Amino acid sequence: MQQEIIDIIRVVHLACFAVGMGSGVYFDFRTLSRLNSPFDDFDILEFERVHKVVFAALLGLWITGVMLIYIRTGFDLDNFSPKLILKLAVVTVLTLNAFYIGLSVLPRVAAAVGHRACELPLRYMMPMTLAAALSMFCWLGGLILGASVVLKTADWTMLVTFFSWQFIIVVIGAVAGFVALRAALQLYNILLTHRMNRRTDATIFQNR
């Protein structure tokens, strides 16, 4: 195959990754920014639109990725490096996570219209938080795998160690951060409500 065609496939592959990661990060941070605001119909439409973009990007990643794998390995498993296998695992998890978000997370958000995310029970929000954290972990892991020269020839020991620490930092850190932020927002809302009630009582007393 001509090098020009291979370069075009690589560019499309990288573009799909950039679109997918950018949309995924936007999805996660937009959800985070709405923690203390009631979800509305516009939020649902926006989340569904972004999810479709991510899914399209993942489809593009699979198509171009399989083409690049064939070019480099001829689908001979002996030519599959640990890095390549891990890349496939990351994209597989991303795809399964995208299915889960579409089938479970988005309906949960739609059912929460009119409610603040920080006021919803943890058992309701935790699956959404885990899905968002796992998405961030996979996109960041894919970025590091594609950019790192050190990991290009790394063995399984180094790759597993690196991604284990990344999982702890990103996923567990994100979940812990969400729980702490949720608690802080709940306390803030309680204090704000108490303060507003005191002002209302004071105004009523003055008007008597």
Phi and psi in degrees as a GROMACS rama.xvg file:
@    title "Ramachandran Plot"
@    xaxis  label "Phi"
@    yaxis  label "Psi"
@TYPE xy
-65.1734  145.665  GLN-2
-62.3301  -33.0924  GLN-3
-60.554  -40.3779  GLU-4
-68.5345  -40.5598  ILE-5
-61.5479  -41.8117  ILE-6
-63.0988  -39.4099  ASP-7
-63.2466  -42.9625  ILE-8
-61.9001  -41.6499  ILE-9
-63.0791  -43.5042  ARG-10
-61.9748  -45.2141  VAL-11
-62.7442  -40.3008  VAL-12
-60.9083  -47.4552  HIS-13
-65.5511  -37.3989  LEU-14
-64.2196  -41.5674  ALA-15
-63.0204  -40.7264  CYS-16
-64.2732  -44.7103  PHE-17
-62.1189  -44.1384  ALA-18
-64.5817  -44.436  VAL-19
-63.8918  -47.6193  GLY-20
-66.0908  -43.656  MET-21
-60.6301  -43.9711  GLY-22
-67.9101  -39.1047  SER-23
-63.5756  -43.9392  GLY-24
-64.2193  -42.5308  VAL-25
-60.3792  -44.212  TYR-26
-58.11  -48.3084  PHE-27
-64.4449  -47.1594  ASP-28
-74.3214  -27.9716  PHE-29
-68.8132  -39.9066  ARG-30
-62.4689  -42.5951  THR-31
-62.3532  -38.6969  LEU-32
-69.3681  -16.4278  SER-33
-98.6602  9.78877  ARG-34
-57.2259  -38.1179  LEU-35
-106.013  16.5082  ASN-36
-125.703  141.648  SER-37
-62.9787  135.411  PRO-38
-65.2207  141.275  PHE-39
-127.366  178.974  ASP-40
-63.0852  -33.3549  ASP-41
-64.0895  -38.7117  PHE-42
-58.7064  -44.754  ASP-43
-62.2679  -45.6939  ILE-44
-62.5597  -39.8307  LEU-45
-67.3901  -44.1218  GLU-46
-62.604  -42.0326  PHE-47
-65.6285  -39.2898  GLU-48
-64.5453  -46.6522  ARG-49
-64.2492  -39.0244  VAL-50
-62.0741  -39.0468  HIS-51
-64.2973  -38.636  LYS-52
-64.669  -43.9118  VAL-53
-61.2799  -42.841  VAL-54
-64.8503  -40.7743  PHE-55
-64.0752  -39.1295  ALA-56
-64.8814  -40.2232  ALA-57
-64.6233  -39.0054  LEU-58
-61.5645  -43.0868  LEU-59
-63.4068  -38.095  GLY-60
-62.3908  -42.3629  LEU-61
-65.0735  -44.8077  TRP-62
-63.724  -52.3739  ILE-63
-70.0422  -34.4858  THR-64
-64.8227  -43.8763  GLY-65
-62.9758  -38.7014  VAL-66
-62.7905  -44.5521  MET-67
-66.7327  -37.0506  LEU-68
-62.8295  -42.6586  ILE-69
-62.9479  -41.7645  TYR-70
-62.3364  -40.6808  ILE-71
-84.9242  -31.8062  ARG-72
-120.788  -17.9165  THR-73
64.912  21.5996  GLY-74
61.464  24.029  PHE-75
-88.6189  114.884  ASP-76
-60.6218  -24.8049  LEU-77
-66.0526  -21.2279  ASP-78
-93.3749  1.09188  ASN-79
-82.3027  119.132  PHE-80
-83.2821  161.199  SER-81
-55.615  -38.6154  PRO-82
-62.2192  -43.3169  LYS-83
-65.3356  -42.3332  LEU-84
-62.9477  -40.1973  ILE-85
-67.4499  -37.1707  LEU-86
-59.4346  -45.2754  LYS-87
-61.3775  -39.9462  LEU-88
-64.4138  -41.1419  ALA-89
-63.3666  -46.1225  VAL-90
-67.8427  -33.7047  VAL-91
-64.44  -45.248  THR-92
-63.924  -40.9416  VAL-93
-59.1816  -42.4144  LEU-94
-66.803  -45.5465  THR-95
-62.7517  -39.1598  LEU-96
-65.2374  -37.1461  ASN-97
-64.818  -40.9647  ALA-98
-60.4942  -43.9526  PHE-99
-62.6402  -42.5139  TYR-100
-61.5038  -43.2485  ILE-101
-67.6722  -36.1326  GLY-102
-88.5109  -25.4243  LEU-103
-123.702  -47.5587  SER-104
-70.4994  -49.1314  VAL-105
-61.1711  -42.1912  LEU-106
-61.3027  -34.5561  PRO-107
-64.4045  -42.646  ARG-108
-65.0143  -42.417  VAL-109
-61.6313  -37.0152  ALA-110
-73.5341  -15.1588  ALA-111
-98.0155  11.5848  ALA-112
-56.6885  131.426  VAL-113
93.0364  -5.13454  GLY-114
-117.452  149.265  HIS-115
-79.9996  139.15  ARG-116
-63.1315  -35.9153  ALA-117
-69.4765  -15.4507  CYS-118
-96.2139  -8.51076  GLU-119
-76.8281  150.271  LEU-120
-60.1784  149.994  PRO-121
-60.282  -37.428  LEU-122
-63.6856  -22.4579  ARG-123
-85.1514  -37.6498  TYR-124
-88.5219  -26.1513  MET-125
-60.4851  -42.8249  MET-126
-60.1499  -36.2818  PRO-127
-67.0478  -40.8794  MET-128
-65.3508  -43.7202  THR-129
-63.2447  -40.6068  LEU-130
-63.7063  -42.33  ALA-131
-65.9617  -42.5305  ALA-132
-65.9523  -40.6817  ALA-133
-65.6065  -38.5228  LEU-134
-60.4015  -46.9888  SER-135
-62.4056  -41.6879  MET-136
-59.9411  -44.8018  PHE-137
-70.4219  -44.0853  CYS-138
-63.2716  -42.9522  TRP-139
-66.2744  -40.1083  LEU-140
-63.7862  -41.2862  GLY-141
-62.8784  -38.6913  GLY-142
-63.7684  -45.2002  LEU-143
-66.0395  -41.441  ILE-144
-61.12  -39.0523  LEU-145
-75.755  -27.0714  GLY-146
-98.0709  -26.2307  ALA-147
-78.1904  129.361  SER-148
-79.5138  -34.6811  VAL-149
-63.6129  -43.9543  VAL-150
-75.4772  -11.5919  LEU-151
-60.4155  -37.4155  LYS-152
-115.27  16.5503  THR-153
-70.0239  151.176  ALA-154
-87.8876  178.463  ASP-155
-63.0236  -34.7645  TRP-156
-60.9623  -47.9664  THR-157
-66.0458  -43.0868  MET-158
-64.8025  -45.1156  LEU-159
-65.4716  -42.024  VAL-160
-61.9227  -46.8271  THR-161
-61.803  -47.3481  PHE-162
-74.6218  -24.6887  PHE-163
-66.2481  -44.436  SER-164
-66.9941  -38.1273  TRP-165
-63.3511  -39.9662  GLN-166
-62.2995  -45.1548  PHE-167
-61.0658  -45.4561  ILE-168
-69.8006  -47.1999  ILE-169
-79.6475  -56.7464  VAL-170
-72.6479  -55.6015  VAL-171
-65.1086  -37.3328  ILE-172
-63.8003  -40.8654  GLY-173
-66.0407  -42.0687  ALA-174
-64.776  -45.8229  VAL-175
-63.3755  -40.2221  ALA-176
-63.7153  -40.102  GLY-177
-64.2865  -45.1966  PHE-178
-61.1129  -42.7859  VAL-179
-66.4877  -42.9372  ALA-180
-65.7326  -40.7234  LEU-181
-60.1173  -45.031  ARG-182
-63.6335  -40.5674  ALA-183
-64.7359  -40.9669  ALA-184
-67.9487  -38.0744  LEU-185
-63.2747  -43.0055  GLN-186
-63.8851  -42.521  LEU-187
-60.0953  -44.0345  TYR-188
-65.9995  -37.3692  ASN-189
-64.4649  -46.3387  ILE-190
-64.8014  -40.2024  LEU-191
-64.3621  -43.2767  LEU-192
-63.5857  -42.2199  THR-193
-62.2507  -41.9235  HIS-194
-66.128  -41.6037  ARG-195
-65.9049  -37.6297  MET-196
-64.9897  -38.3251  ASN-197
-65.8185  -39.428  ARG-198
-65.1709  -40.5967  ARG-199
-64.147  -42.7101  THR-200
-63.7938  -39.1489  ASP-201
-65.7297  -39.7001  ALA-202
-66.2866  -41.1202  THR-203
-63.5442  -42.5595  ILE-204
-62.575  -40.815  PHE-205
-67.7828  -30.8449  GLN-206
-82.2955  -6.5817  ASN-207
